[in-house]
Amino acid sequence: MILIKNFINAAVVSLLIGLLTASSFSQKTDDKAEVKRVMWEAVNISERDLFYGPGGQQMLADLKNPQYIGRQEGGTSVKYRFKDNTGREWVAKIGRETQTETAAVRILWGLGYKTEINYLVRSLSVPKLGNYKNVRFEARPQNIKRLDSWSWADNPFVGTNELEGLKLMMAMFNNWDIKDENTAIIKDGEVQHYIISDLGATFGKLPEKGGEKSGRTVNKPEQYAQSKFIKEVRDGMIELDYRGRPDNVIGTFKVEHGRWLADLLLQLSDKQIEDAFRAANYDDEDIKLLAQAFKARVNELDEATKPAATTTTNE
């Protein structure tokens, strides 16, 4: 009888432990499931305003008397932190990357990708700091929490249209600096947005060789327009004429991933593309040059990924 009683007690204890373990596992699974991770979402592309971008006209900074907070660390460009007259905080970026980043953010956002909120301020005068032109102001909303960066090689979107499409967009911009440090996860409530935090090294010339500095430029419309995009399409794969760092992010792409992106890009109007560059304070000549060069790449991707396109080569 004692043996039976001990056996029953052991069975009950084991059952309780099992139930508690299952409950704990279920709770962890549920908690994990509550976090929504988003890189891209379907939007009405044709209705997106690429002049004001993701913040719209309502988020424009009121900079009549900006309050200087301090220097913002990180990256190679000079950055300062400000508070505008409405109490919103901003990170102001100075230098050659401000125009390119403003335009690139708008194009990505226009397609449905998650981005920062930014605007280009044509001139900024701050006592004791100086006078600046073409300053990029990037919002730091109080309800948004910035988390760690994410890895191009290891993230929840590996193998998906949105990640492969984002890589292709980096190549379309001639972004030669797409290392993991230039990514970020921003948390809005229970939603985590996977974004590119630095898009400045764009719309110029790629390096002579992958991973090297020689030859690369930023914000050079003529050089961007003269550079090549697609090298070859063969056996269902797209090979780009791309050289950047790190070398292992941009490789070959499946035609179907290119087709997915092309279908999005073709929904952008000429005005929307031009507005993205107009918002970045390019002059009329450069707006025309950049818009035409970008649209040429869109058409190139479209042609390369049409069902009839099996093998093409650009010499």
C-alpha positions as CSV (number, residue, x, y, z in Angstrom):
1,M,0.0,0.0,0.0
2,I,2.8,2.4,0.9
3,L,4.4,1.7,-2.5
4,I,1.2,2.4,-4.3
5,K,0.7,5.6,-2.3
6,N,4.2,6.8,-3.1
7,F,3.7,5.9,-6.8
8,I,0.4,8.0,-6.9
9,N,2.1,10.9,-5.1
10,A,5.0,10.9,-7.6
11,A,2.6,10.7,-10.5
12,V,0.6,13.7,-9.2
13,V,3.8,15.7,-8.7
14,S,5.0,14.9,-12.2
15,L,1.6,15.9,-13.6
16,L,1.7,19.2,-11.8
17,I,5.2,19.9,-13.0
18,G,4.2,19.1,-16.5
19,L,1.2,21.4,-16.3
20,L,3.3,24.2,-14.9
21,T,5.9,23.7,-17.6
22,A,3.4,23.7,-20.3
23,S,1.7,26.8,-18.9
24,S,5.1,28.5,-18.7
25,F,6.0,27.5,-22.3
26,S,2.5,28.6,-23.5
27,Q,3.0,32.0,-21.8
28,K,6.4,32.5,-23.4
29,T,5.1,31.6,-26.8
30,D,2.1,33.9,-26.4
31,D,4.3,36.8,-25.2
32,K,6.6,36.3,-28.2
33,A,3.6,36.1,-30.6
34,E,2.3,39.5,-29.3
35,V,5.4,41.3,-30.7
36,K,4.7,42.2,-34.4
37,R,7.7,42.6,-36.6
38,V,7.3,44.6,-39.7
39,M,9.7,45.7,-42.5
40,W,7.2,46.4,-45.2
41,E,3.5,46.6,-45.6
42,A,1.1,47.0,-48.6
43,V,0.1,50.6,-49.1
44,N,-1.6,52.7,-51.8
45,I,1.6,53.8,-53.4
46,S,0.0,56.2,-55.9
47,E,-1.5,58.2,-53.1
48,R,1.7,58.7,-51.1
49,D,3.1,62.2,-50.8
50,L,6.8,61.9,-51.4
51,F,7.5,65.5,-50.9
52,Y,6.5,65.6,-47.2
53,G,7.3,61.9,-46.7
54,P,6.4,59.7,-43.8
55,G,5.8,62.6,-41.3
56,G,3.4,64.5,-43.6
57,Q,3.1,68.2,-43.5
58,Q,1.8,68.0,-39.9
59,M,5.2,66.8,-38.5
60,L,7.3,69.6,-39.9
61,A,9.6,71.1,-37.3
62,D,8.9,74.6,-36.0
63,L,12.4,76.0,-36.0
64,K,11.9,79.7,-35.3
65,N,13.8,79.4,-32.1
66,P,15.3,75.9,-31.9
67,Q,16.6,74.8,-28.5
68,Y,20.1,73.2,-28.7
69,I,20.3,70.1,-26.5
70,G,23.8,68.7,-27.4
71,R,26.0,66.7,-29.7
72,Q,24.5,63.5,-31.0
73,E,27.1,60.7,-31.1
74,G,27.4,58.0,-33.8
75,G,28.3,57.8,-37.4
76,T,30.8,59.8,-39.4
77,S,28.6,62.9,-40.0
78,V,28.2,65.7,-37.6
79,K,24.9,65.5,-35.7
80,Y,23.2,67.8,-33.1
81,R,20.1,67.2,-31.0
82,F,17.4,70.0,-30.9
83,K,14.0,70.6,-29.5
84,D,11.6,72.7,-31.7
85,N,9.0,75.2,-30.5
86,T,6.4,72.4,-30.3
87,G,8.6,70.4,-27.9
88,R,9.5,67.7,-30.4
89,E,13.0,66.4,-30.4
90,W,15.1,66.1,-33.6
91,V,18.5,64.9,-34.6
92,A,20.1,67.4,-37.1
93,K,22.6,65.9,-39.5
94,I,25.2,68.1,-41.2
95,G,27.2,67.3,-44.4
96,R,27.0,65.8,-47.8
97,E,24.7,62.9,-46.9
98,T,21.7,65.0,-45.9
99,Q,20.1,65.4,-49.3
100,T,20.6,61.8,-50.4
101,E,19.1,60.4,-47.1
102,T,16.1,62.7,-47.4
103,A,15.3,61.5,-50.9
104,A,16.1,57.8,-50.2
105,V,13.8,57.7,-47.2
106,R,10.9,59.1,-49.2
107,I,11.2,56.6,-52.0
108,L,11.4,53.6,-49.6
109,W,8.4,54.9,-47.6
110,G,6.5,55.5,-50.8
111,L,6.8,51.7,-51.6
112,G,5.6,50.7,-48.1
113,Y,8.9,50.2,-46.3
114,K,9.2,51.4,-42.7
115,T,11.5,54.4,-42.3
116,E,12.5,57.3,-40.1
117,I,10.6,60.6,-40.2
118,N,12.8,63.3,-41.7
119,Y,12.9,66.6,-43.5
120,L,15.5,68.7,-45.1
121,V,15.9,72.2,-43.7
122,R,17.5,74.5,-46.3
123,S,19.2,76.7,-43.8
124,L,19.8,76.7,-40.1
125,S,21.4,79.3,-37.9
126,V,22.3,78.4,-34.3
127,P,24.2,80.7,-32.0
128,K,27.7,79.4,-31.0
129,L,27.3,76.5,-33.6
130,G,27.2,78.4,-36.9
131,N,25.2,78.6,-40.1
132,Y,24.4,75.5,-42.1
133,K,22.7,74.7,-45.4
134,N,20.7,71.5,-46.2
135,V,20.4,70.1,-42.7
136,R,18.5,66.8,-42.3
137,F,16.2,66.8,-39.3
138,E,15.2,63.4,-38.1
139,A,12.3,63.0,-35.6
140,R,12.7,61.4,-32.2
141,P,9.1,60.9,-31.1
142,Q,8.6,60.3,-27.4
143,N,6.4,57.3,-28.0
144,I,8.9,55.5,-30.2
145,K,11.7,53.4,-28.5
146,R,14.9,52.7,-30.4
147,L,16.2,49.2,-30.0
148,D,19.3,47.4,-31.3
149,S,20.4,47.2,-34.9
150,W,19.4,44.1,-36.9
151,S,21.5,41.8,-39.0
152,W,21.1,41.5,-42.8
153,A,22.1,37.9,-42.6
154,D,19.9,36.9,-39.6
155,N,16.5,38.5,-39.2
156,P,12.8,37.4,-39.3
157,F,12.5,38.3,-43.0
158,V,15.3,36.2,-44.5
159,G,14.2,34.8,-47.9
160,T,11.1,37.1,-48.2
161,N,10.2,39.5,-50.9
162,E,10.5,42.5,-48.6
163,L,14.1,41.8,-47.5
164,E,15.3,40.9,-51.0
165,G,13.5,43.9,-52.3
166,L,15.2,46.1,-49.7
167,K,18.6,44.8,-50.7
168,L,17.7,45.5,-54.4
169,M,16.7,49.1,-53.3
170,M,20.1,49.6,-51.7
171,A,21.7,48.7,-55.0
172,M,19.3,50.9,-56.9
173,F,20.4,53.8,-54.7
174,N,24.1,52.9,-55.1
175,N,24.3,52.6,-51.4
176,W,27.9,51.3,-50.7
177,D,27.6,51.3,-46.9
178,I,24.9,48.8,-45.9
179,K,26.6,47.2,-42.9
180,D,24.5,46.1,-39.9
181,E,25.4,49.2,-37.9
182,N,23.3,51.2,-40.3
183,T,20.1,49.4,-39.4
184,A,17.7,49.8,-36.4
185,I,14.6,48.4,-34.8
186,I,12.2,51.1,-33.6
187,K,9.4,50.0,-31.3
188,D,6.0,51.6,-31.6
189,G,3.7,50.0,-29.0
190,E,3.9,46.3,-29.6
191,V,5.1,46.7,-33.2
192,Q,8.8,46.5,-34.1
193,H,9.8,48.2,-37.3
194,Y,12.9,47.0,-39.0
195,I,14.4,50.0,-40.8
196,I,17.6,51.4,-42.4
197,S,18.9,54.1,-40.0
198,D,21.5,55.5,-42.3
199,L,20.9,56.0,-46.1
200,G,23.4,58.8,-46.6
201,A,26.0,56.9,-48.7
202,T,23.7,56.9,-51.8
203,F,23.2,58.5,-55.2
204,G,26.9,58.6,-56.1
205,K,29.5,56.3,-57.5
206,L,30.2,52.8,-56.1
207,P,33.8,51.9,-55.2
208,E,36.2,50.5,-57.8
209,K,36.2,47.2,-55.9
210,G,33.8,45.7,-53.2
211,G,34.6,46.7,-49.7
212,E,37.2,49.4,-50.7
213,K,37.0,53.2,-50.4
214,S,38.7,53.9,-53.8
215,G,36.4,55.7,-56.2
216,R,33.3,55.8,-54.1
217,T,31.3,59.0,-53.9
218,V,28.1,60.4,-52.2
219,N,25.6,62.8,-53.7
220,K,27.0,63.0,-57.2
221,P,24.0,63.0,-59.5
222,E,26.1,62.8,-62.7
223,Q,28.1,59.9,-61.5
224,Y,25.0,58.1,-60.3
225,A,23.4,58.5,-63.7
226,Q,26.4,57.1,-65.5
227,S,26.8,54.0,-63.3
228,K,25.4,50.6,-64.2
229,F,22.8,48.6,-62.4
230,I,22.0,45.1,-63.7
231,K,24.9,43.1,-65.0
232,E,23.2,39.9,-66.1
233,V,20.1,37.7,-65.8
234,R,20.6,34.0,-66.2
235,D,18.9,30.8,-65.1
236,G,16.3,32.7,-63.1
237,M,18.9,34.8,-61.2
238,I,19.8,38.5,-61.3
239,E,23.4,39.6,-61.0
240,L,24.0,43.2,-60.3
241,D,26.9,45.4,-61.2
242,Y,27.3,46.3,-57.5
243,R,30.4,46.9,-55.3
244,G,29.9,48.0,-51.7
245,R,30.5,47.0,-48.1
246,P,30.2,44.5,-46.8
247,D,30.6,42.3,-49.9
248,N,28.3,39.5,-48.7
249,V,25.0,41.4,-48.4
250,I,24.3,42.1,-52.1
251,G,24.6,38.9,-54.1
252,T,22.4,37.5,-56.8
253,F,18.6,37.7,-56.6
254,K,15.8,35.4,-57.7
255,V,13.9,36.9,-60.7
256,E,10.6,36.6,-58.7
257,H,12.0,38.8,-56.0
258,G,13.0,41.4,-58.6
259,R,9.6,41.1,-60.2
260,W,7.9,41.8,-56.8
261,L,9.9,45.0,-56.4
262,A,9.4,46.1,-60.0
263,D,5.7,45.8,-59.6
264,L,5.9,48.2,-56.6
265,L,8.2,50.7,-58.3
266,L,6.1,50.9,-61.4
267,Q,3.3,52.3,-59.3
268,L,5.4,55.5,-58.5
269,S,4.5,58.4,-60.8
270,D,7.1,60.7,-62.4
271,K,5.9,63.4,-60.0
272,Q,6.3,61.3,-56.9
273,I,9.9,60.4,-57.9
274,E,10.7,64.0,-58.7
275,D,9.1,65.2,-55.4
276,A,11.4,62.9,-53.4
277,F,14.4,64.8,-54.8
278,R,12.7,68.1,-54.7
279,A,12.1,67.6,-50.9
280,A,15.9,67.1,-50.7
281,N,16.5,70.6,-52.1
282,Y,18.1,69.6,-55.3
283,D,18.1,72.2,-58.1
284,D,15.9,71.6,-61.1
285,E,18.7,70.2,-63.3
286,D,19.7,67.6,-60.7
287,I,16.1,66.7,-60.0
288,K,15.6,65.9,-63.6
289,L,18.9,64.0,-63.8
290,L,18.3,61.9,-60.7
291,A,14.7,61.2,-61.5
292,Q,15.5,60.0,-65.0
293,A,18.4,57.8,-63.8
294,F,16.3,56.2,-61.1
295,K,13.4,55.6,-63.5
296,A,15.9,54.1,-65.9
297,R,16.8,51.5,-63.3
298,V,13.1,50.8,-62.6
299,N,12.6,50.1,-66.3
300,E,15.8,48.0,-66.4
301,L,14.5,45.9,-63.5
302,D,11.1,45.6,-65.1
303,E,12.6,44.4,-68.4
304,A,14.9,42.0,-66.7
305,T,12.2,40.3,-64.7
306,K,9.4,40.0,-67.3
307,P,8.4,36.3,-67.9
308,A,10.0,36.3,-71.4
309,A,13.3,37.6,-70.0
310,T,15.5,34.5,-69.5
311,T,19.0,35.6,-70.4
312,T,20.2,39.2,-71.0
313,T,23.5,40.8,-70.6
314,N,24.5,44.5,-70.2
315,E,28.0,45.1,-71.5
